[in-house]
Amino acid sequence: MLLLRGILLWVVVVAAAGWAATFGTVVPIVGGLLDIALDEPRGRLYLVNPSFHRVEVYAIAQRRLLNPIPVDRLPISIALSRSGKYLYVTCFDGSALDVIDLDTLAIVRRISLPAKPEGVAVGADERVLITTIGAGPNNQLNTLLIYDPFAIESRAIGNVVIATPPAQSPRLPPPSGRLALAARSRLASTPDGRYIIGLTNINNNTGVAFVYEVSSATVLRSRQIGNISTVLSVAPDGSKFMAGLTLFDTETLTVLAQQNAANAPFPFQGGAQFSLTDNVGGSVFSPDGAWLFSAFNIPPLANPPTRPNVSQLLVNDPDNLLIHFALQLNENVAGKMVISSDGGTIYAISESGFMILPIGRLQEYPIAIPERRVVLLANDQCGVVANQRTASVQVQNFGRGRMTITPQLLQTPQTPQQGIPGLGGAGPGGGAPGGTIVIVLPPAPGAQPSPVRGAGAGAAPAPGLGQLQPAVVQTAPLVRVRAADSTVDFVFNANAARSPGTITPHNFVLQIPEAVNIPPRIRVYQNNRDSEARADLIPIDVGISDQEGLVDMAVDSQRQRLYIANSGLNRVEVFDLRTRKLLEPIKVGQLPRSLAISPDGRTLYVANSGGESISVVDLDQGRAVGRIRFPALPFNASAPVVTPSVIAAGLSGLQIVMSNGTLWQVIGNEAVPRPLSSVIGSLTVPAPRTMAATPGGEYIVLVAGANNTMAYLYDAMVDEYVVARQLISGQAQGFLGPVTAGPRGQYYVINGMLFNQSLTRLADAPTVQVPGRAGQTATMNRPVAAVAPVSATVYARFVQPLRTSATALPMETPTVELVDATTGVVMRSSAALEAPLSTVVGGGRAFINGRTMAIDPSGQAAYVLTASGLSIVPLDQPARADRPAINRNGVVNMASYTTAVAPGGLISIFGQGLASSETATRTPLPEILGGSCVTVNNRPLPLLMASATQINAQLPPDMAAGRYTLVVRAIDRKAASANYMLTVSKYAPAVFVDPVTDQAAVYHPDGQPVTKDNPARRDRQVIIYATGLGPTKGGPVVAGMPAPSEPLAVTDPVKVFFGDPSYAQSEMIVEWSGLVPGAIGVYQINVRVPGFRMRGEQLPVTIRIGGVDSPSSGPVVPKVAVD
């Protein structure tokens, strides 16, 4: 167990999906098994074989079956005496309890029973408790019997005075031939023998769980529950037990948790969820109580239902059923499990007999554990976060042997959120399926990153697991595997940069055929951002289900911390506002969905929607110290368990909205229903439901209903709801759920709308005008995803750009706006890096969690739950002096200083605060120079020179003619200029000119400039240097790189005029035109002066290409001297 403990401790931090080698050995038993018991002193297993009316005996050391022990007809259950000398066998058709001497392996006593028995267990006093189907009128007699082995025969059998209802008869023949489902009643004693846990199914819809105290021979407590599996396991300290896949608290019989796919770190196929209607499987606690081993039916969602899938051994947290680890088994587990006292071996009833699972020898097999399960890749226009474009995940082997790693891309089906029948019901808190579909295998491992494509070489969809989804694959990160060090590299996909923000995450599983564990899903986020972005992202690992991710947030001003409910991982994340780092998380109950800090700031309450519990966290200790107690109300398939879904803390205590819409409160340490409110007029409120308390706990606002939404105001001073207000008539638009309350109730913000102290509306949700039909415009709400108080007069809202269709890419980033709480006027806004996972299209709506944003106590930053985790958005604004400003008509051709520019040409940008002074000294030319970057339609330009008032750059040679948005981005100052609309023409020829002399850049072949003292002469060649001559042929031209010398890059045909182009004698003879080899953006034209020519010392120079002439007027006009 020491190795397993070490592995699991690691998994708690980094944790574990894919297909793996199988683990364990199957011992077939003809006829099938119903019960199993471990006799460690004798090294034996005893196995109930009802088909042959016998108990099988298996010698563990010899690994063989011994002679079986014949018993009475239809044996159901067995139990060892506390002394270990006897084995008790209940025989249903024989109405008998057989007593087997384990030294002789023979029956030494047959006790005739007054009713047909099923379950059996032995208490600390060696007395035997037996459940039966009852006798007499309505089978109400002899339902719970006690056998005293020390009493005389006539008094050996007695009745428990106040007994539980009778069990149903065993289901024979068993459902679908699964013998483990036959028993309808079971018993299990606590290890110390003080208590016996029982579960009896009294009809097809209802069962009863109970706790029997051995010393008093009484049933201490019982609870009516659904018809769940009777397979039981009890914790070593007796404080809790598993009945089927449900975890109960022994003291109160409240539900603590239920096995849920949302708690798995790996995917189940086909949207699978644990089945209650076909609950095959079993569980067992480790001897030290640190872990719970389980295997239950996880059938893919299908109609008709598929055969059971119980072939994963799950290693769970015994307090909240968080799945830490899993092993792939040889075959399905069918029923009860037992474990050796050293925790080294589990024995489990399986489909064909039983399995031996040597978990203490896991180190002999490859065990694949990735070092992390969440990856954030980032990209920006200028390469500021270039080091985040690639991320590596090493897959560590905690065992022995080789591993072959193949990442597989998954697609999460867009299934609606749903609960487990009989527990949480539908909606938040009921749990959500964790299934995914494998859609494609990436190419074979190689040295270079390979895009995950469809049917390319080395790629194939996994058979039977869904079709390839092109939209998912096209944006998937590139993948490569480095086999030498078992590392997987993920590389940002350029297709993910088509819009700002984080695209839908891609999930990968690792196919490692040699590993015995099921390796985990690795979730990869890809974020595209502006280079000058001031916000930041903290990726946070979540469970497999998007519906059970980061769902609530509370700010702790005293300790400068944020608490975030991480539902799928059954914990509360702790984020330090000072260091901006995640601290050790706090373990709580199952599926925590709502948080509340007491007004004194000492206690954090956590509503766990997976069970009937609210965790009580001492914030000074940073751990859960107790639970709020709930009454053990009856539940079944038609009336599921009622769990807490939303909580808020006021001065009069904790207020609760339960999963069925009823309103509860906490008195002392007990949760109780609130009396009927005359203001609300009903004991329940409709979904969706959200709550928010004022910072001091004076008031709580409750919002309920998707249509005709209502708000109710709770006054803590009178402990009553005092105001009811209808917020919306009919159906609302946008996000439904965001809610906050200002200090002392001075304002409330609900679904984007602003209200005063009495819930009178002050301002509507923000709107935007969008194009409508027939040229008209339409007014639509801007989606408000989160709200939070900043001060008594200011609140913050997290606003998303409006998407008019599901396929439209967002072109803007979400923003956090600071709003005047008295007028609703926006004071300023700050850009975030990504949106929440939920989106709203057009006039649609989405139900989201109510409290997903908090403001730090200084008011300097907003913390928002978004797609990849936690977004940090600074709320202060850059100083105006730090923001680059481009002059009007300030982007010009570097040669002519006019606004005509062309691809491949050189430009100058004039303005203020553009950059610090720096000149490029290398090629390729840098994209960041002087702390600034220039982008055209988000493409960075190569920069030659930068200063506060001027930047020189090259336009990319492959740029098409058109209108573009140019932005100067001051990376070091985290500020950007306003958008500048730049028109790019195919040709914009311009000759370089000395701005002082107006002398054109025209040179003799020896390099001497053409001047009035050294003019161009007849039949002599001169060389003109220009820019903006557009596309070239021949050698390839790359932005920011010197022009090629072999082959040369040649322009389209060019004409050159020295003098007025309208006169024939002004045209020169063009011998060659192209880019200067080794130069960037500079063109060279070789011309010869003809005999028929103009003469003069100041002849204008004109270049004509593609029908476009270089400027003949403007800031500078090139002149040349011709003799």
N, C-alpha and C positions, 0 to 999 in steps of 0.2 A: 504493500500500500504506500510505501514511502515514495517510490517512483511516481505512482499515480498522483499522489498529493502534489509532488513537484510539478508535474505536467499541468495539473488542474490549476494550481496557483498561477502558473504562467498564462494559462488560458483565460483566467479571470481578467488578466490585463490585456491580452491581445486577442484571445479566444478563437472558435471554430465554426463546405458543402461540395459536392462532387461525388464521384464514384471511386470506391476504394476496394482493397482486398478484403476478404471476409475474415471474421475472427470467431474463434470458438470451435468446439467439436460437438457433433450431434450423435447421441446414442439413441437409435430407434427402438421403440417399444410397440409391439403389435397390440392393437386394441385401444391405445391412447391412454392419457393420464388425466386425473382430476385434482390430485393434491400431491405435495412433496414435503418431506421432512428430512433434516440433516442430523445425523448422529455422529458427531465428531469423535467422541472417545472410541467408538468402534470403527470409525472410518467407513460409514455406510450412508446410503440414501435409501429412504423408504418412499415408495411411489404407489399411489392408488390407481389400480387398473380396474375400473368398474365393468369393462366388457367381459373380463374373465373372473370377476368376483375374487380378486386377490390383491395382495400387496407385493409389489416387486421389490427385491432387495439388490442394491448395486454396491459392490465393493469398490471403493474409490481407489485404493492403492493398486489393486489387481486389475482395475478397469474392466470389470466383467460383472454380469448379472449372476447372482446366486439363486438358489432355489426359491421360488416365490412362496408366500404364505397364504393359503386359502382362507377366506373369511366369509361372513354371511353375505347374502345377496345384495348387490348394488352398493358397494362401499362408496362413500362420498368424501369424507374428510378424515384426517389423521392429526394426532397431537402427541408429542412426547411428554411423559410425566416429568415433573421437576427433578426427580432423582435420576432420570435417564434410564430407569430400569424397564419401564413399560411403554408400549405404544397403544394409544386408544384409537379405535376405528369406528366411525358411525356407518351403519349399514342400513340404507333407506328401506329397501324392500324387506329386509329381515327384521326391521323395527328393533334393532339391537345395537348395543355398544360392545364391540369385541376388544378384549384386553390381551395384548401380545407380550409375552416375556421376551425381551430383546437378547437375553443370553442364550435362550433355547430356540428363538424364532418360531415359537408355537403359541397358539391361543391358550391362555390359562383360565380365562373366565369369559362367559357370555352373559351380558346383562340385558334382559328383556325390557324394552321401553314401552311406555303407554302411548306413544305416538311415534310416527316415523321421523327419524332424526336426519339432520344435515350437518350443521356446523358443530365443531368441538374445539375446546381449549382448556388448558389446565392452569389453575391459579397457584399462587405461592403456597397455599395450604394443601396442595395436591388434590383438591376437589376439582371435579370436571364439570364444566358448563357445556350444555348441549342445547342447540336450537332444533325445533321440530316444526312440522306443518300443523301441529295441534290435533286435538281430538274433541269429541263432544259437540254440543250445539255450536254451529258456525265455526267449528275448529278453534274455539277460544280457550280450551283447557290444555294444560300440559305443553304450552308453547315454549317454555324455557325451563329446562330441567337441570338439576344438580345431582351429580353422582359422587358419593363419598366413599372412596375405596377402603376407608377404615371402619365404616359402619357395618352392622350386620346386614345380611342380604335383604331382609324385609324392610330395612330403613335406608338402604343405600341410595334410593332414588327419591329426590324431593323436588318441589316446585319453587321457583322464585315467586314471591308473593305478588309483587306488581310486575308483571311480565310484559314483553312486547307482543305485538300481533303475530299471528302465525305466518310462517313462510309459505310461499308457493311450493308445489312439488317441483323436483328437478325437471328441466326441459329435456325430455327424452322421447324420441331421438333428438339430439342436440341441434340447434340452429346451424344449417349449412354443414352439418357433420362436425362442428367444432365442439369437442367434448368439454373443453374448459369453460364453455358458456352454460353448461347444464346446471350447475349448482345455483340455488336461489338464496342461500344463506351461508354465511361464514363467520367464524370467530377467530380472534388473534389476541393473545395475551401480551401485556407489556413485558419487557425483559425481566423486570423484578417481580412479576407475577401479581402485583397489587391490583391491577385492573385488567379487564378483558373487554376488548372492542368488538362490537358485533354489527353486522349489516344484514338486514333481511328484506328481500323484495316481497311485498305483500300482495301485489298485483302487477299487471303489465305496465303501469304508469307510476307506481309509488313504491318507495322503499323506506325503511326505518333504520337509522344509525343510532347506536346506543353505547353507553359506557356502564359497565358492570363493575362494582367494587367487590373484591373478593372477600375482604374481612367482614363486611356487613351482609354479604350475599344479597345485595340490592342493586337495582338499576338506578344509578345516580341521575342520569339524564338521557333523554332520547330526542330525536328530531326526525320529522317526516321529510324525506328528500325524494328526488327523482329515482327512477328505476335505473340505477347505475350498476357497474360491475361489482361483484361481491369479492373480488380478489383484494385482500387486505395486506398491508405491511405497517409496522409500528416503529416509531423512532426509538432509539436505544434508551432515551430518558422518558419515554412514554408521553411526551408533551404533545405529540401530533401523530396523525396516521394518514395513510393513503387508502382510500376506498376506490378501486379502479383508478381513474386518472385525476381524482379530486383529493386535495389535501385539506384535512380538517384539523382544527384545534381540539385537543382532547378535553380540555377544561370546559369549553363553551359549546362545542360542536358547530362553531361557525366555520364557514369556508374560508381558508387562507389563500388558496390558489387552485388552479386547474391546468393541467398540461395543455399548453397552447403553442401552436406553430409560430405565433408572433414573437415568442421568446427564444426561438432558435437562431443560432448564428449562421445557419446554412439553409438553403432552400429545400422545400419539399416539392415534388413534381406535381404539376397540374393543379395548382391552387389548393393543395390538400390541407385538411385540418383534422385534428384528432376526432375520432368518431365516438359519440356517446351511444348511438343506437346499435353499433356493432363493436362494443368495447372489448376487443380482444387484447390480452397482454397482462403485464404485472409489474411489480416494483419491489425494491428492497433497499433499506437504509444501510449505509456502511456502519460497521460496528462502533466507530467513534462518533457517528452522527454528523460527520462533516459533509457527506454527499448522499444523494438519493439516486439510485440506479433505476431506470424504468425503460419499458418498451411497450408502446401502445399502438393501436391501429391508426394508420395515417393514410386512408384511401384517397386517391385523387377524386376530385369532384366529378361524378359521372352518374348517368341514369341509363340503365340500371346500375346499382352500385357495383364497384369492382371488388375483386377478392381482397382480403385483408393484406395490409402491408405493415408488418410488425417486426421488421428486420433491422431496426436501428436501436442499439443500446445507448440510451441517453444518460448523461451524467449531469445531474441537476443540483441546484442549490436547494437544500431541504427546507428552507424557510419560504421561498417564493417561486420555486420551480423554474428559475432561469436555467436554460440549457447551456452548459459550458462546453460540452464535448460530446462526441458520439462515435460509436464503433459500428461498422457494417457487419451484421451477423450472417451466419450460414443459412438460417431459415427463420421463419416467423416464431416469435415468442407467443405462447398460447395462454399462459396462466401464471401461477404463483412462482416467485423466485425465493431462494434462500442463499445465504452467504456465509462463508467460513468465518470463524472468530477473528482471524488475522486479516480479514478483508481481502484475501488473495484470490479467492475463487467464488464465482456465482454459479449456482445451479438453477436452471429455469426450465419449466415445462414448455415444450415446443410443439410444433405441428405433428411431428412424427415420433416424438418421444420426449427427450429432454436434452438440453445443451449444457456443456461444461465451458465456462468462460473464465479462463485464467488471467484475470485482470492484473494480478500481481506480477505477471511476466510480460507486460506490455513492452518493456524495453527491448525484448528480443525481436520486435517487429518495427518496420519504419513507421514513425509517427510524425506526420507533417503538420507543422504549426507556423503560419505566416507571422512575421514580426509585427504586422499591423493590418487592420481590416478596412481602413478608410484612407483614401488618397485624394489629394486636391492638386490638380494641375491648373496652372494659370498662364495666361497669355495677355500681352498688351501690344499696342501698335509699335512701340519703340524698343521693345526688348528689355524693359526695366526689370521684369520678372522672368527673364529668360532662364534663370536657374530653376524655375518652377515648372518649366515646360515638360520636364521629365522627372519621374519619381520611380524609385526602385523599392521592391518588396522582397526581402529574403525569406525563403521558406526553410525553416529550420527543422532538422530531424532529431526528435527527442528520443528516438530509439536507435535501431541498428538496421543497416541494409541500404541499398541504393534506392533512389527515387527518380522517376521520370515525370517531369512536370509539363502539363499542357493546359494553359488557361482556356476557359470556355466562356463565351459571352452569353449572358442570360437576358431574357426580356421578362419583366414582371407583368403578368396579365393585368389588364385594367378591370379587375373584378371589384364590385362594390364592397364596401366595408361590411362585415357581418360578424355576428357573435357566435359563440358556441351554444347550440340549443341546450336549454336547461340551466344555463349559468347566467351569462350577462345579457343575452338577447342581442338584438341588433343595435348599432350605433356605438358611439364612443364608449369605451370601457368594456365592451363585450368581447374584445379580442378581435383579431383580424387574421385572415389567412396569410400564410407566409410563403405561398408557392411561387415558383418562377418556372419559365419554360426555357430550356436550352435551345438557342436558335442557330448557333453556328460554332464551328471550331476554327480557331485562328490558324494561319499557316504554320508549317513546321518551324521549330525553333531555328533561328539563324543569327548571323552577326548583326544584321540590319533590322531596324524596326519594320514590321509588316502591318499594313492596314488589315483589319479584320473584314474580309470581303466574303461575298456569297459563295459561289461555286468555284473559286479560284483554286490553283494548285495547293494541295495540302489542306484544303478546307472542306468540311462536310457537316451538314446539320446532324445532330444526334438523332438517331432513328426514333420515331414515335413521340417526339417531344415538342411538336409544334413546327410552324413554318417560319422561314426566314422573313424578318421584317426589315425591308430596305432602309427605312428612315432611321432605324436604330443603328444599323450597321454603318451607314454613311458617316455618322458622327462619332462612332466609337473610337476611343483612343487607340493609337497604334501600340502593338505589343511585340516584345521580344523576350526570349528566354535565354539566360546565360547558364547553361547546364553546369559549368565548372563550379560555380558557387551557389547553385540552386536559387537564382535570383530572377524575378520577373520585372522587366522595365515597362512602364507605361508612358507613352509619349502623346502630348497634346495633338489632337487632330485639327488641321486647319479649317475643316468644315464646321467646327464648333465655334469659329470666330466670326460667323456671319452676322451676329447680333451681340449686343452687350449682355452680360449676365452669365449665369450658370445654366447649362442645358440639363435636361433630364439625366440623372446619373446612370452610368453603365455598371452593371453588376457582373463580376467574373467569378467563376468557381474554378478550382484547380483539380484537374483530373490527374490523379496520381495512383495508378493501378496497384503499386506495391504497398501503399500505406493502408494500415488497418483502420485508421480513423477517417472520418468524413471531413476533409479539409473545408475551410470556411469560404463564404463569399467574401470577395474583396470589392468594395464599392469605390468607383472612380468618378470624381466630380471634375468637370472642366469649366473653368471660369474665364471669360473674356472681359477685360476691363480697360479703361482709359489709363494711359501711362502716368498721368498726373493724379490718379485717384488717391484720395486721402483716407478712404475707408479700408477696413481690413476684414479678413475672414478667419475664423477659428473652426476648422472642420471637426465635427464630433461624430463618433461612431454611434450608430443606432441599430436596432434590430432589423430583421429581414422584411418586416411589414411597414410600408409607408404610413399606414394608418396609426401605427403605434410608435411614432418617432419622438421628436422633441415637441411637447404639447403644452407646457405651461412654464411660467417664469415668475420669480419673486426676487425683489432686491432687498438686501440686508444693509441698511445704511450704517448701522453700528460697526459692522465687521468689514464693510466695503467688499461685499461679495454678492454674486448672483447665484440663485438656485434654479436649476432647470430640470423639469421632470422629463426623464428619458424612459418613456413607457415600455418599449420593447426590451430594454435591458434591466428593468426592475430597479432603477436607481435614480438618484438625484445628482446631477452634475453640479460641481461647485467651481465657480469661476472667480478668481481674485481680481478685483477691479484695479488694484494698485499695480500688480505685476502683469496683468492681462494674461494670465495663465490658468489652465485648468488644474485644480487640486484633486486630491483623492475623492472619488465619488462616495455618496452615502447609500448603502444598501437599504432598500425599503421593501414594501410588499409587491404583489404582482400588478403589473400594468398601472403604475402611478400616473394619474392624469390631471391632478389639480393640487395646487400648493396654496398655503396660507400661513403667514407669519403672525404670531400673536401681537397685539398692540404693544406689549412690553418688549418685543424684540428678542425674547429668550427662546421661543419655541417655534419650530416649523412643523406644520401639520401637512400630511401627504395622503390624499385620497387615492387608495389603491383599487382601481375598478375591476381587477381580476378576482377579487374576493371581498369578503365582508370585513374590511379593515381600513382604518386610518392610522398611519404610522405617526408616532410622536417623536420628533427629533430634537434633542438638546443641542442648540446651536453653539454653545460653548464647547461641548464635547465633540460635536461634529458627527454624531451617530444617533441611530434610532434607539430610544430607551424604553419604548412601550407601544401599546396600541389602544386606540379607542375601542371599547367593547360594543358589539352589536348584538341584538337579540337574535336567537337562532329561529327565524321564522320558517314555516314549511315552504318547500319549493318542489316543483316538478317540471316536466317538459312544457306544460301550458302556463305555469306561473314560475318564471325563472327566479333565481337568486337576485335579490335587490342589493345593488352595490353602490357605494358613493361615487358620484361622477363629477360634481363641482362643489367646491367649498370656499368659504370666505370667513375671515376672523374679524369679529367686532368686539366692542367693549363688553358685551353681554355673553361672549363666548362664540363658539364655532357654529356657523350655519351651513347646512348641507342640502344639496339637491341630489336625490337618489336617481338611479338609472331608470326608474319607472315614473319620474317626475314628482314624487312626493317630497315634501319639505320636512327636514329633520333638524334637530339641534343637539348639542352636546351639553349634558348636565353632569358635572363631576367628570367621570371617565366613561360615561355611558352615552351612547347615541340613542335618541328617542324621537319618535315622530312629533312634529309640531301640531298643536291644535289647529282647527280650521280657522283661517284668517277671514274676517268679514270683508277686508279690502280685496283679497284675492278671490274669495267666493268659491274656492274649490280646493280639494286636498292635493290635487296634482296640477302641474303646469306643463304645457306642451313643449316638445323639442323643436329646434335646438335651444339649449339653455346655457346661459353664461351669467357670471356674477363678478362683482368687483366691490371691494371695500374702500372707503376713504383711508388715506394714510394713517390716520389716528384711530380708525375703527369706529367712528361715531355713526356712520351710515353704511349700508350695503345696498347696492342696486342689483336687482335680479331682472334679467331680460329673457323672455320666453316666446317661442312661436315663430314659425317660418312665414306664416300669413297672418295678417292682422296682429303684428308683433306687439306684445305688451311689455311694459316696464313696471316694476314694483319697487318701492323704496322702503327699506327696513331701517327703523330708528332704534339704535342700540339702547338708548336711555329708557325707552318704554318697552323694549323687547317685543316690538310689534311691527308688522308692515303697515305703513301709514298713508301711502300714496299709490294709486294705480293709474297708469296712463297708457292709452293706445298710441304707439309710436307711428305705425304704418297701417294704412287701410289697404287691404289687398296684399299683393305679392311684392316683396322688396327686391331690389337689384343689388348686385355687387356682393361683397363679402358680408355674411351674416355671422355675428359672433363677437367682433372686437368691442370691448367695453372698458371704460375706466372711470374713476371718480376723483375729483379734485379735492384738495385739502379742505376738511370740515364740510364737505358736500357743497362747495361753492359752484361747482359745475359737474356735469356728467357728459361723457361722449359715448354714444351708442351707435354702432354701425355707421360711423362717419358723421353722425348728426350731433350738434351741440345743444345741451339742455341746461337750464338753470337749476337752482336748489329745489324747486318744486316740480321738476321734470317738464317745464314749459320749454318748447323748442325755441332756441335763439338763432340757429343757423342750420341750413340743410347740409347734406353731404356735398363735397366738392363735385363740380360738373365740368364737362368739356363738350365743345361743339364738334360734331363729326359730320361728314358728308352724308346726306340722305338721298331719297329718291327724287328724281326729276330736278336735280340741281339744288334741292333744298338742303338745309342743315338740320341735324337732330341733336337734342341735348341728352347726354348720357352721364350717369354717375361715374366719377373716377373711383376705381376700387381702393378702399381703405382697408388694409390688411391688419393694422395694429394701431393702438392708441395708448398713450401713457401720460400721466400728469408730469409737468415740469415744475410749476409753481402755482401759487394761488390764482394767477392770471394768465398762465400760458400752459398749453398742452402740446404734445407732439403726436403727429399721425404719420403712418408709413403708407405712402400712396404709390400704387402701381400704374405704369403706363397702360392706357386702355388698348386692348386688343379687339379689333373689329371682327376677326375670324380666328378659328382655331389654328389655321395654317399660317397666319400672319406672324412674321418675326418681329419681336419688339425692337424698336430702334432707339429707345430711350432707357435709361436706368431708373429703377425705383428711387424715390426720394423720401427723406424724413423732413417733414415740414413742421416748423414751429408756428403755432396758431394762437392768436389773441383769444382768450377764453371768454371775453366779454362781447366781442364783435364777430368772431369767426374769421377775421382777416389774417391771411398768411403773412408772417413777419419775415421769414427767410427759410431757405431749404438747403439740404445737403444730400448729395448723391450717395446711394448705397451701391454695393457691388453685385447684388443678386436679389431676386425676388423670393417669396415663399414658395413652397412646393405647389400649393394650390394656385390655380389661375382662374380668372373670370373672363369670359369672352362676351363682348358686346353687352347686351342688356341682361345677360344671364346672372346667376348667383351661385355662390359656393358657401357651404357651412364650414367655418373654421374655428379654431380655438380662440378664446376671448382675450387671453393675456400673454401675448408673445413679444412684447417690447417693454423695456425698462430704461429709465434715464438715470445716469450715475448721480450721486448726491451733489456733485459740483455743477451739474447741468451742462457739462462739456461734451458729453458723448451719449449716443443712443445705442442700446444693445438690443438686437432684433433677432428672433429665430427665423432663419431663412433656409434656402434649399440645402446647403451643405453643412449647416450648423449654426454658429453664432456670428452675426455681422456686427462689427463695431463701426459706427458712423459718427465722426467728429461733427459737432454742431456749431463750432466757431467757424467764421468765414475768413478766407485769406484776405489780407489787407489789399486795398485797391492798388497800391503801389507794387504789389507782388504779382499782379495779374498782367500778363503780356497784352499789349494793345497794338493792333495793326492799323497803320494809317489808311485813310480813305484812298482807294486806288493805290494801295501801298505794296502790291505784289506786281513786280514789273520784270520785263526782259532785262537781263543783266547788261546786254549790249546797248539797247536803245532807250531803256528806262520808260518804255511804254508798256501798256498792259497786255500787249499781244505776246503770247507765249506758246511754245510747241513742245511735244514730247521729245525727250532727250536733251532739251536745251537747258541753259542756265538761267536761273531767276534770282532776283534780289527781293527781300522782304524788308520793308521799312516800317518802323513803329517805335514804341517806347517799352522799356522793360522786357525786351525780347529774350536776352540771354546775357551771360557774362562773356568777356572777350576770350576767344580761343580760335585758333586756326588748325584745320586738319593737317596732319603730318604723315598720314599713311593711307594706303588703299587696301581694301575697299574703303571708301569714304565712310566716316561714322554716321550713325543716325541720331546720335545724341552728341551735341557739341555745345560747350559753354553752359551745360546744365539744361539745355532745351532740345526739343525735338519738333520737327514740322511734319504734319501728316496731311495728305490729300486723300479724302475719302477713307480715312483710317490707315492709309499706307504711308509708312515713313519715307521721307526723302533723304538722299545722301547730302550731307552738309559739307561745304568747303570752308566757311568762315562764319563766326557768330560774334555779335556784340550786343550792347544794350539797344542800339538803334537800327541794326542791319544784320540780316542773315542771308548768306548766299547758298543756294542749293541747286541740285539738278532734278529736273522732272524725269521720271522713269521713261526710257525709250519706248516701252511697250504700252504706254498710256494712250487710250483712244481720245479723239477729239470730243469735247463735251464740257458740261458745267460740273464743277467739283467743289466740295467743301474743304477749305484749307484751315488748319488750326495750328497755332504755335503753342506747344505744351512745355511749360517751365517745370521740368521734373523735380528739380531741387526745391522749388517753392510750392509744389503741389497746386499749381494753378494753370489755367489755360485761357487763351484768348477767345473772344467771341468768334463764331463761325465767319469765315470770309469766303464769299462765292467767287470762285476762280473759273474763268473761261479758258479752255485749252483748245487751240486750233491745230489742225494737222501741220500747217506751216506758219511760222512767224519769224521770217528771216530778219536778221539784224547784224550789222557790222560793228565790231568793237571799235570804240572811239575814245580818244583821249579827251576827257570832258573839259580840259582847260584850253586845248588848242583846236578842238574839233577835228583833229587829224585822225583819219581812219587808220585801222590796224592793217596797213598795206605795206608789204616788205619786198625788197629785192631778193633774188635767190641767195645772195651772200648774207642775208639777215639784216641788212641796213634798211631803216625805214624809208619809205617814199616821202620826201618832203619837197618844198619849193626849191630847195638847194640841191636836191638829189631826186628829180622827178622821174616818173615813168616815161619811158621812151619807146619809140616805134620799134616793133618787132622784138621787143624785150619782154621777158616773163616777169610778172609780179605775183605775189601771194597775198590773198586776203583771208583774214581770220574773222569768223562770224559765229553766230549761234542761232538756234531756232529753225534749222533747215529740215527738221522732221525726220521721218523714217529713212533707214539705209538698207542697202543690200550687201551681200558678201559676208564679211566676218561678223560673228555674233557680237552684239553690244549688250552689256550688262550694266544696270544702274550702279553708279558709284565706283565702277571699275574703269581703268584706262582702255581707250579704244584699241582694237586689235591692229596688228601690223601685218599679219599674214593669215587669211586674206584681208585686204583693206575693206573698210566699211564705206560704201559709195552711196551718195544721195541720188535722188531723182534728178532729171535734167535741170540745169540752172542757167540763167542768163544774168550777165553782169553789165551794168551801164556806168560809164564815167561821164557824167553830164546828164542833160535832160533826156529821159528815156524816149521821148517822142521824136527825137532826131536819130536818124539811122547811124550817123557817125559816132554816136555815144556808146554803141554796143561793142563790148570787148569779145575776144575769142576765148571761150572757156575750154581749157584742156583737161581739167579733172576737178571733181568736187567730192569731198567726203570728210569723215572724221579724222582729226589729227591723231596718228598713232601714238599711244602712250598718254594722251591727254583725255580729259573728261568733259564732255559736253561742248567741245570746241571744234568747229568745222573749218576746213581749209579749202579755198578755191584757187586753183592755179589758172591764171589768165594771161593771154598775150595781147599786147597793144597793137592793133592793126595800123596800117598806113593811113587809112581813112578814119580820122579820129578828131575829137575835139581837143583843144589845148586850153590850159588855164591852170592857175595855182589853187583854186578853190572849187573844183568840180565836184558836185554831189555824187556819192557812190550809191547805186541802187542794185539790190539783188532781187531777182524774180525767180520764184520756184512755185510750180503748181498754180500759176496765175496770181500769186500773192507777192507784192512788192514790199521790200523793207521800207521803214518810215522815211519820208522825205521832209518831215517836220517833227518837232517835238523837243524834248529837253536837250538832246544832242543829235546833230546831223553829220554823218561822216563826209569828209571832204578829202580830195586827192589832187596832187599836182601832176599834170601831164604836159610833156613838152611836145 
